[in-house]
């Protein structure tokens, strides 16, 4: 699970980077507005193999993106 925060103006760009990088490796994505909707938080559940590439691509396209903690998902 990965947490990313971006400005609301960058939401479409972030979604595009995530989908183009991860494709079928993304398990789910949750989006929630924060700070009076000036920013959006994304929770991404990704296959472990895609984490490095998605971080690199997000940093290249959206250098202002804020990355939170990355935590492993517990088995069901």
Number of C-alpha atoms within 10 A of each C-alpha: 19 18 18 19 22 22 18 14 11 16 17 10 13 21 14 11 19 21 13 12 19 17 12 11 15 17 12 11 15 10 14 11 15 14 7 7 11 11 16 19 21 20 17 19 20 22 15 12 10 15 19 9 13 18 17 13 16 22 14 12 13 16 11 13 17 14 16 14 9 14 10 12 12 6 4 3
